[in-house]
Amino acid sequence: MRSFWRISGEIFERLDHQPQIFFRLTSQRLVPRWAVQFSLTLCSAVITGASSGLGAEFARQLAPRACCLVLAARREEALAVTRDAVLAINPAVRVVSVPCDLATPAGREALITQLEAQDVHPNLLINNAGMGDYGTFESATQDRLSAQIALNISALVQLTHALVPRLKTAPQQPAGILNVSSLAGVLPMPDLAVYAATKAFVTSFSEALAVELAEQNIAVSCVCPGPTPTNFSKTARRESGSDTDRAGQDFLRIPPAKVVSTALEALQSGDPCVYPGLGVSLASSAFRIMPRFLQRAILRRRFANRPTQS
Ligand SMILES: NC(=O)c1ccc[n+]([C@@H]2O[C@H](COP(=O)([O-])OP(=O)(O)OC[C@H]3O[C@@H](n4cnc5c(N)ncnc54)[C@H](OP(=O)(O)O)[C@@H]3O)[C@@H](O)[C@H]2O)c1
């Protein structure tokens, strides 16, 4: 016991009595001291999945402060709706729409090519496009399994890798990367097994990059929303509709506008990972400290009580 206090004392001595060596307080957030802070003023952002939900909301919230927004998703008409909304907020923003399927290498290449062709020099990448698939793993189609991995993981990793060199040389510094993960990333979730695993990947990848890229003056943040009213559930639901009952999640639900504003605040203050909303924040903390056997028991009970077997 004595040696514990001696060693602790020595460590504290070496840190020169400065607990702030680990953290600093920025806009009411405690963030790592090494973390990079991002400024939204006159940013030039690429937003994936900008045709609906959180992506369209990112575009609307960035509109008053951005100088250029590149909007990527598959549906051209829906991208045009986001573009019009952005221009209604700020007619001075340059908006470039790139219809592309980011689940394919060709679609990702098309986005990169368009940045060059349109002479866009982004200093912010928002990896938001993503999809889920509600139901058991066994009954999933190969197409939906592959699409989730291709979009939620491959697109995010490869776009990030392709854009890091451009972010480093962007005229506005520091540059930033904001990845949209999920509360599902903290739990192994039956009926969402692949989706939850892809989001665990996104959170882990983002936190590692936040450390690596701080040296390059690139801020990396990851936002992990709970259930949010967008098109997500509609897209994730299978025709059979046979998955875990998601009733009773209301205390986790917050509006897309709040998810996006919290994510942008985290990026600006240098917070590497944020769980928007009090309910989601408490749930994520509880699940992260809970023993795995207890997690599995809760998940097993919920899974066993789902409405129909698929
Ligand atoms: N809503 C929630 O409950 C929730 C909770 C936690 C995390 N999230 C995450 O939040 C992110 C945004 O989802 P959302 O809630 O805003 O859902 P959403 O309304 O369904 O939006 C998904 C976006 O991704 C785009 N997208 C889908 N497949 C694509 C592809 N192959 N290539 C390019 N773009 C594609 C869609 O556009 P097109 O269809 O036009 O391609 C759409 O713009 C996702 O990463 C999701 O995992 C959502």
The ligand as an SDF file (V2000), in Angstrom:
LIG
                    3D

 48 52  0  0  0  0  0  0  0  0999 V2000
  -31.4800    7.4380  -37.2960 N   0  0  0  0  0  0  0  0  0  0  0  0
  -30.9920    6.6960  -36.3240 C   0  0  0  0  0  0  0  0  0  0  0  0
  -31.7170    6.1560  -35.4810 O   0  0  0  0  0  0  0  0  0  0  0  0
  -29.4890    6.5440  -36.2160 C   0  0  0  0  0  0  0  0  0  0  0  0
  -28.9630    6.1820  -34.9780 C   0  0  0  0  0  0  0  0  0  0  0  0
  -27.5830    6.0390  -34.8680 C   0  0  0  0  0  0  0  0  0  0  0  0
  -26.7750    6.2540  -35.9600 C   0  0  0  0  0  0  0  0  0  0  0  0
  -27.3200    6.6070  -37.1620 N   0  0  0  0  0  0  0  0  0  0  0  0
  -26.4180    6.8070  -38.2940 C   0  0  0  0  0  0  0  0  0  0  0  0
  -26.6570    8.0810  -38.8470 O   0  0  0  0  0  0  0  0  0  0  0  0
  -26.2170    8.0940  -40.2050 C   0  0  0  0  0  0  0  0  0  0  0  0
  -27.2480    8.8040  -41.0500 C   0  0  0  0  0  0  0  0  0  0  0  0
  -28.4300    8.0470  -41.0530 O   0  0  0  0  0  0  0  0  0  0  0  0
  -29.8700    8.7290  -40.9560 P   0  0  0  0  0  0  0  0  0  0  0  0
  -30.4110    8.4130  -39.6360 O   0  0  0  0  0  0  0  0  0  0  0  0
  -29.8090   10.1490  -41.3920 O   0  0  0  0  0  0  0  0  0  0  0  0
  -30.6710    7.8240  -42.0010 O   0  0  0  0  0  0  0  0  0  0  0  0
  -31.2550    8.1680  -43.4450 P   0  0  0  0  0  0  0  0  0  0  0  0
  -32.2430    9.2760  -43.3570 O   0  0  0  0  0  0  0  0  0  0  0  0
  -31.7130    6.8530  -43.9860 O   0  0  0  0  0  0  0  0  0  0  0  0
  -30.0030    8.6940  -44.2700 O   0  0  0  0  0  0  0  0  0  0  0  0
  -29.0440    7.8420  -44.8070 C   0  0  0  0  0  0  0  0  0  0  0  0
  -28.2700    8.5880  -45.8670 C   0  0  0  0  0  0  0  0  0  0  0  0
  -27.2760    7.7100  -46.3970 O   0  0  0  0  0  0  0  0  0  0  0  0
  -27.3870    7.7370  -47.8220 C   0  0  0  0  0  0  0  0  0  0  0  0
  -26.9870    6.4740  -48.4030 N   0  0  0  0  0  0  0  0  0  0  0  0
  -27.5170    5.2450  -48.1670 C   0  0  0  0  0  0  0  0  0  0  0  0
  -26.9080    4.3280  -48.9290 N   0  0  0  0  0  0  0  0  0  0  0  0
  -25.9930    4.9830  -49.6910 C   0  0  0  0  0  0  0  0  0  0  0  0
  -25.0630    4.5950  -50.6810 C   0  0  0  0  0  0  0  0  0  0  0  0
  -24.9530    3.3040  -51.0660 N   0  0  0  0  0  0  0  0  0  0  0  0
  -24.2800    5.5380  -51.2500 N   0  0  0  0  0  0  0  0  0  0  0  0
  -24.3950    6.8420  -50.8730 C   0  0  0  0  0  0  0  0  0  0  0  0
  -25.2450    7.2810  -49.9410 N   0  0  0  0  0  0  0  0  0  0  0  0
  -26.0350    6.3540  -49.3500 C   0  0  0  0  0  0  0  0  0  0  0  0
  -28.8670    8.0090  -48.0980 C   0  0  0  0  0  0  0  0  0  0  0  0
  -29.0380    8.6140  -49.3620 O   0  0  0  0  0  0  0  0  0  0  0  0
  -29.5260    7.8630  -50.7120 P   0  0  0  0  0  0  0  0  0  0  0  0
  -30.6060    6.9020  -50.3360 O   0  0  0  0  0  0  0  0  0  0  0  0
  -29.9650    8.9940  -51.5660 O   0  0  0  0  0  0  0  0  0  0  0  0
  -28.2960    7.2040  -51.2550 O   0  0  0  0  0  0  0  0  0  0  0  0
  -29.1690    9.0220  -47.0070 C   0  0  0  0  0  0  0  0  0  0  0  0
  -28.8020   10.2980  -47.4390 O   0  0  0  0  0  0  0  0  0  0  0  0
  -25.9610    6.6300  -40.5670 C   0  0  0  0  0  0  0  0  0  0  0  0
  -24.5750    6.3790  -40.5640 O   0  0  0  0  0  0  0  0  0  0  0  0
  -26.6350    5.8540  -39.4570 C   0  0  0  0  0  0  0  0  0  0  0  0
  -26.0230    4.6090  -39.2340 O   0  0  0  0  0  0  0  0  0  0  0  0
  -28.6610    6.7660  -37.3030 C   0  0  0  0  0  0  0  0  0  0  0  0
  1  2  1  0
  2  3  2  0
  2  4  1  0
  4  5  1  0
  4 48  2  0
  5  6  2  0
  6  7  1  0
  7  8  2  0
  8  9  1  0
  8 48  1  0
  9 10  1  0
  9 46  1  0
 10 11  1  0
 11 12  1  0
 11 44  1  0
 12 13  1  0
 13 14  1  0
 14 15  2  0
 14 16  1  0
 14 17  1  0
 17 18  1  0
 18 19  2  0
 18 20  1  0
 18 21  1  0
 21 22  1  0
 22 23  1  0
 23 24  1  0
 23 42  1  0
 24 25  1  0
 25 26  1  0
 25 36  1  0
 26 27  1  0
 26 35  1  0
 27 28  2  0
 28 29  1  0
 29 30  1  0
 29 35  2  0
 30 31  1  0
 30 32  2  0
 32 33  1  0
 33 34  2  0
 34 35  1  0
 36 37  1  0
 36 42  1  0
 37 38  1  0
 38 39  2  0
 38 40  1  0
 38 41  1  0
 42 43  1  0
 44 45  1  0
 44 46  1  0
 46 47  1  0
M  CHG  2   8   1  16  -1
M  END
$$$$
